[in-house]
């Protein structure tokens, strides 16, 4: 598999410039004859292929534009191709014209980077175009002022377009701009936290709302100083909270939707550096480590085709976990991390020495509806979540409703709700009326988060109530479920899904290969492997332990997994289930065989 960026050390500005070029160069030969479209694959999305090809063309601009602004070496050759594509794409008489848009059109999304280009690199991105192309680009982009969009992070796309118009002295819609800012404010809670689509709190807070707001602040500090200061201050408030989502090496939590954008996870810190917004506990050295460490972690994974093209998926190519709006070019949204290349090499961000974030062992993030726990060595971050129900997107119950999310084990999505192997119910209590079709938590009628516990009340069926409390204890945690049911139920409690093959998902061959050891007993189930341990203990209420072999490609991190699971048959009535769950990549067998004393005190958890 071609992945020349894998060996890039990503320590200096020159390294990051080279990484951007290494990622974009494989795309050049795939451009259409008029350079305005990019065909990267044949999988489908909710929008047609011609729009998907326009999207694929546009997304590398998230790197090319900052490279133009920062006068990076090698960008001229790339820009020559994309400049030609822009000229043709906005020309109504050219066969590769990008077309007239409609309400809620994907092309409205892609317009945002054109607005940023006009704003931060106006001389090259806009004024170097022929006069006719300048008029065509303005006319094509101005469509965004005349169409409806979802009332979420999309609102910022129109802000960026109108910002670009202002900088380049083009007509813009001032009234629409103020309405959009009012809409954005409706999505702001406090303490730096925005929410997105249907009240979701996820990466869109950081790589969308904050990212665009900080770009706006960078460009508009003199034109709109009060609002710019506000966006910068909100970014500062967010900096330390979000840093808790990363382990000591930069691996970030897989959580929520759009995870195929991968290393966009660190883009917030590129935007924070752009506006010189150091924050308590998050100075330039920490920003640099979170941004570049995350990129280094990603570039070691098998996420490219043999031709060096990013794939749809997470830790490996995987269509199962994707959203309907993930077309072949969608993963290049990750190029937003290269905003840092707009900073000159003399900037203190580039001069700073990387250093780890001094993260607390436990951190309550009430606006994210998460309690974050971290292993003692910083190699494992766990997020215990409740109350962040999603809507409309695929696998919402897996992406938002697991009891815990992990930087080490990721999470699994189901292929079907029939049978435990199809459901891949890791870090869920799945309940069934017939022992065949299972239902995990999906939507909380009540939830509460404290510094030590996450509680949720949910109803998998009419007449069934589950009151769940979860207590993090290092890499262990205890789950307590009070269940009221008016019928007999079958229960399956999953721990962490762990790779069957190796820490990076690659098969270990040979006679000396160390295979995972499976442990099962009436009160436990575990998988002990050289690359980690996943185990679950029955402290009360369960009948048996088993190791489920989920369907391939259900887990985000590893194609083939094993899933320690406890099962029980529950007659109608009241029940209490108590389990202790361990997931570790460093603790080994000793961590499994010697749980902390407090983990075993199930009486205090009732």
N, C-alpha and C positions, 0 to 999 in steps of 0.2 A: 504494500500500500504506500503510495507516494505521500510523504509528509516531511518535506524538507524543513518545515518550521519546528519540527520536534526537537532538533538539535540546537535551536536558537536559545542562547542562555537568557535572553530578555532581562538584561541588567542595565543597559544604557539606552539613551535616546536612539543611537545608531542601530542598536539591536531591534528596537521597536519599529523603526522605519523599515528595516529589512523584513521584519515579520509581516508588516502590512503588504509589502511588495510580494513576499512569498505566498501570501494568501490570495492576492488578486491576479498575479501573473497567469496561473492556470486557466483563468476565465477568458483571457484575451482571445485565444483561438476559437472560443465558443461563441463569440459575439456574432450577430447576424451580419449580412453584407453591408447594411446601412449603419451598423454598430449600435442601433437603438434598442435591440432586444437581446436576451441572453437565455438560451435554452440549456437548462442544466439537468433535466430529467423528464420522465413521462408520467409521474404520479400526479394525481389531480387535487384540486382545492375547490373551495366553494365558488371561486371566480374562474373564468375561462383561461385557457392556456396563453392567449395573447397578452392578457393582463399579468399572468404569472411571469411571463418573459420580461415585461416592463419592470415588474417588481425586482426581478433578478438583476436587471441592468442598474436599477437605482440604488440598491443597498450597498454595493461597494463604495458609493460616493460618501458614505459615512466615514470612511477612512481617507478617500482621495481629497475631500474638501479640507479637513484639518492639515493634510500634508501640503496642500496649496498655501494655506494660511501660514504654515510654519516653514515654507521654503525647503521642504525635505528633498534630499537627493533621490533621484529616480522617479519622482512623481510626474515629470514632464512627459515621459513616454506613456505612462498610464493615462494621463489627462488627455493626451492627443486622441486616444480612442474614445473616451467618454465624451469629450467635447464634440466630436463628430456625431456621436449618438444623440446628444442633446439637440444639436442643430436639426437633425433629421426627425427626431421623435416629436418635436413641437411644430413641425412643418405640415400643415394640413394637406399639402400637395405631394408629400412623400409617402411611398407605400408603407413605410414603417411608422407612420404617424400614430401617436399614442391615443388619439381619439377623444371624443366628447364623453365626459364622465356623467354618472348618474348619482342620485342620492345614495349614501352609504357605500360608495365605490372604493375598492381597494386602492385605486390610483390616487385617491385623496390622501391616503396614508403616505404614499411614496413622495408626495409633493413636499413633505416637511424638509427633507434633506436639500432640496433645491432652494428653499427659503433660507436655510442655514448657509448654503454656498453663497448666495447673494449677499448675506449679511457679514460673514467673516472673511470672505475672500472675493470681494466685489470686483476688483480690477481684473482678476483672472477668470473668475467663474461667470461673470455677466458682461462686463464692458469689453472683454476681448472677443466676444461673439460678434458676428456681423450684425449690422443694425436691424436687418429683417428678422434675424434669429432672436435678438433681444425682444422685439415686439411680439414675436410668436411665443417666446417663453413666458412673457408676462400674460399674454392672453390665455395660454393653456393653464397656467397656475391660477389665474384669477377665477377660474371655474369653482375653486374651493369656496369662494365667497357667495356662491349662488346655489349651493346644494346642502342638504341636511346630512348630518353625521351623527353617530352615536354620541350621547352626552356623557362622555368619559374622557380618557386621556387623548382621544382623537382631537378634542377641542384645541389642544396645543399645536396641532399640525397647521391649522389656519393662522394661529398666532405667529408661527415661524414664517409662514409665507408672507403675511402682511409686514412682518419685521423686515424681511428681505426686500420687499417693495420700498419700504421707507428708506433703507440704507442706499438703495440704487435709484432713488428719486423717481419712483414709478407710482402711479395712482394706487391707493390702497383704501380699504374699507375701515375707516376709523370707528364708525358706529358698531360694526360687527366685532371689531377687536375688543371694545369695551364689554359687549355682551359675552364674549368668550371668556374674558377675565372674570366676569361675575360667575359664569358657570364653573370655572376652575375653583373659585373660592368655595362654591358649594361642596366641592370634593375635599376640602381641607378640614381636618379635625383639629389637632393642635400638637404641640411638641415636635413639629416637623413631619407629621404623618398625614398623608393623603390616602383616600381610598378610591378604588376604581369601579369598574363594572359591577353593578349589583352589590355594592358595598364590600367588594373584595379588598383585602390587604395582602400584598404579595410583591413580587419584583417590579410590577408596574408603578408602584410608589416611587421606587428609586430610579429605574432605567427609563422611565417615561416622565412622570410629573416633575420630579426633581431635575432630571437631566435637561429637559426642555426649558424649565424655569431658569436654570443656571446659565444655559446658552443665551437666553433672553437677557439675563442680567449682565453677562459679559459684553454683549453688543450694545445694550441700551442704558448703561450706567449713567451716561451724560444726558440722554434724551428723556429717560424715565427713571430718575434716581431713587425715588421712594419705593416704587414697586421692585426695582432691582435689589435694593437693600433688603427688602422683605424676602425675596427668593433666596438670597445668599444666607440670611440668618436662618431660614428654615432648613437649608442644606446643612448648616453647622449643627443645628439641633438634631438632625437625622444621623450625622456621621458616626457617632459612637454606638447608637442603637443598631444600625445596620452592620457595623463591624462585628457584632456578636454572631452574625450569620456565617462567618468564615472561620475555618480552623486555622491553626498556626501556620500552615503552609499555603493558605489561600483557597483551599477547596471550600465551596459554598454549598449551602443547603439546597437540595432539590425540593422545591415546594411550589405549588401553584401551576398555572398554565404557562404556555409559551416557553417551555424549558428548552426547546430546540434552539433558542437564541444563545444558549450556552454561555460563552465568556462575556456576553453583555452584562453578566452579573456584576462585573467590576466597573462598568461604565460610569456609574455615579461618581466614583472617586476621580475619574478623569475630568468630569465636569466640575467637581469641587476644586480640583487643582487649577482649572482654567480661570476661576474667579478668585484665586488666592485665599480660599476660605478654610484656613486651618481651624481646627476645633479642639476643645479639651480632649486629650487622649488620642487625637487623630491629627498629627502634624504631617508634614510632607513625607517623612520617612515611612509612616504607617500607611498613608494613602498609596505610596509607591509600592509597598509590599502587598497590600490587598489587591491592587490592580494587576501588578506583574506576576505575583504569586498565583493568582487565579488563572491568568493566561498560561503560565507554565504548567499548571495542573491539567488544564484542558489539552494542551498541545501534546501531552504524553498519551492521550487516549486515542483509540481507533475510530476517529470521527470523520475521516476523509475517505473519498473513493481512491482508486488506484491512480486517478488523474489529478489528485490533489484538490478535489472539490468537496466542500463541506456537505455533509449528509443531513437528512432529517433524522432526529433521534436525540439521545442524550449521551450516555457514556459510550454508545456504539450506534450504528444505523438501526433505526427502529420506528417504523410507521405506526405501530400499535398505539404508542403513547401520544401521537401527534394530534393537534387540533385540525379542524376542517379548513382553517385558513393558513395551514402550513403547506405552501407550494415548494418546489425544489429550490428556489432562490431565497426562501424565507430565512434560513439560518444565517444569512449574511447581515441580518440585523445586529449580529454580534460585533460588526465592524465599528459600532459606536464607541468601543473602548479606545479607538485610536484618536479620539478628540484630544488626548494629551499631546499629540504631535503638533497641535497649533501653538504649543508653548515653545519658545526658543531654547536652544541647548543650554543657555546661561541661566535659565529659570531655576529657582531653588528647588523645585520639584525634581528636576533632573540631577541636581547636585547632591540631593539628600541621600544618605545611606538608608537602605531599607531596614525597617525594624518591625517586630511583631506588635500587634495590638495587645495591650494589657487587659485581657478580657476577664470579667468576673466568672467565678465558677457557676453562678446562677444569676439570671437576669430576667426579670419580668418585663415584657413589652406589651402593656395593656392595649395600645392602639393596634398592634399587630395581632392581638389575641393569642399570644404565645408566651410560654415560659421556657426560656432557653437554658440548657444545661451543657456543661463542657467537661470532658474528661480531665483528669489532673495534669496530663502531659499535653493537653491542647490539641490532640490528634483527632478528636471526635466531638462534633457539635450535634446536639439533639434539641429539637424544637417540639414542645408539647403544645398542641393547638386545640382550640374549641371555639365555636361560634363564628367561623369564617366561611359560611356556606356559599358555594358558588352557584351558578345557574347557566344553563344553556350549552356550555362547552363539554367536550367529551371527557369521560372519566373524572367528573368533578368530585365524586366521593373519594377517589384515590388521591387526587391532587390537593384536597383541602381537608378531608375528614379523618385521616389516619390519626391514631392517638399520638404518634411521635414520628418526626421526620429526622433523617440522619445523613450527615455528610459522608459516612462510611458505607452504609448499606442502601442508601437511596430508598425508593419505594416501588411497589409493584402496581400494575394496572390489570384489571381482569380481562380475560378473553370471553368469559361468560359467567353468569352467576350460578350456573349449575355445576356442582361438584367443587370440592375444595381445590383441586389442582387447576381448574379453569379460573376460579375466582382469585387465586393467589392472594389470599386475605392476610397479608402481613400487617402487623401492628393494628389489627382490627378485631373486634368481637363480631363474628358473623352468625346470624341466627336464621334458622330454617324451620318451617312448619312441617316439611315432609322429609327432611334429611337429604334433600337433593338440590333445591334452589335456596341460596343463602342471600341474606340482606345485611350489610354492615351499617354503621352509623352514616346517616345522610340527613343533615339538618338537626340543629339543637333547639329545642323549645326554651331551654334555659342553659346558661353557662356562666361560670365564675372562675376567675383566675386569681390566685394569690402568689405570694413568694415561695410557697412550698407545694401547692396543689392546683390541679386543673380539674374542674367539675363540669359535667354536661349531662343534660337530661334529654333523652331522645326516644323516638317511637318507631321501631322498625315495622310494626304492624299495628293496626287498630286493635286495642285491647292489650297491648304490650308496652310497658314503660321500662326503660333502662336508665338508672341513675349511676353514672360512672364518675369515679374519682381516681386520679392518677397522681402518684407521689414520686418525683424524680429523686434518685439517690446515687449520684455519680453516674456510672455507666449502667447501673441497675435502675429499674423503676418498678413500683408496685401499682397494680391495677385492682380496683375494687368496684364490682358491679352489683347494684341492688336491682333485681329484676322482678317485676310483677307481670304475670301473664295469665290470661284467661284460657290458655290452651297449652298443650304439650309443645315443647320446642327442642330443637337440636342446636347445640352451641359449639362454635369452634373459635378458639382464641389463638391468634397468630402472633409469633414473635417477629424478629427481623428475618427477612429473606437474605440468605448468604450465598455467594457464588459457589457452584459445584466444582469449579475448575481452577480458580486462582484469583489472586487479589485484583488483577486487572481484567478478569474475564477470559484470559487465554488458557487453553488446555495445557496441563503439565503432562508430558509424555515420559515414557521410559520406565524401566523396572524399579528405579529408585524414587519414582514419583510418590509424593505423599498425598494420599486421598483423604477427604473429610471423613471423620469418624462420627457415625450417627448414634445417639444415645436416646433410648426410649424406655419408659417405665410408667406405671400408673400415675405417678406424680410429677413426671418431667419429660421434656424432650429437648434435645440439643444437637447441634452440629459443631464439632471441634475440628478446626482446620488450621494449617500453618498460617493462613492469612487472616484468621479471626475466629471468633466464637459467637454463636447465636444460641441462646437457650431460654427456656421458659419453665418455671417451677409452678406446680399446682399447690397453693397454700390452703385452698378451701373450695369445695364445691364441684370439682372436675372429676371425670371418670378415668381418663386415659391420656397418655402422651403419644404423639406420633410425629413423624417427619414427613411432611407433604413434599412431593416433587412437582412444583408448579409447571404449567405449560411454558415452553421456551419463549423468550422475548417478552415476558411479562414485567420483568424488573428493569428499571432504568439504568442500573449500573452494570449488571451482568446478564448475559443472554440465558444462562442456565443456572438455576438456583435450587436451594433446599430451604424448607420453611418449617421450623419447629412449631408444633401446634398442640394445644390441649383441647380435648373434646368432652362434651357432657350431654346427657339426655335429661331434660328438665320437665317434670310433670307440671301441670297447671298449678299456679300458686305463687308463693314468694320464695326467692332464692338469693343467695349471696355467693358470688364467685370472686375469689381473690387469687391473683397470680403475681409472680415476680419475674421480670424479663431482663435479660442481659444481652447487650450487644457490644463487642469490643474487638479491635484489631490488634491491641497490644497486651491485653491482660492475660490471654491464653487460658489453659486448663485451670490454673490456680484461681483465676477470677471466678470461673464457673463452680468449682468445687468448694470455694470458701466465700460464700456471699456474706456481706456485712451483717452484723447482728440485727440492725434495725430493719433490714429487708425481711427477716423471718418473723418479725413481731406482727403477725397478721391481726391479732386481737385489737391492736391499737388503730388498725385501719378500718375497722368495721363501723 
